[in-house]
């Protein structure tokens, strides 16, 4: 009984990592592609090809700065925030 439960959970978790079937959807948008995160805004072209891209750039910041710079700045600020929180808790 226990072996079947473990086997069933392993099979179920392995299915989560299987590649999704990508079907082609037939849409005709006159204004171009729309963002998946904000469907009323156009899809930001500068964010294409990056991991985790869902089209979220409502202010169009990627039009003014390189996306690599923005990603690096986000990591730096997140780490500084973690250190600031640790300092706040420690003192």
Secondary structure, 3 states (H helix, E strand, C coil): CHHHHHHHHHHHHHHHCCCCCCCCCCCCCCCCCECCCCCCCECCHHHCCCCCCCCCCCCCHHHCCCHHHHHHHHHHHHHHHHHHHHHHHHC
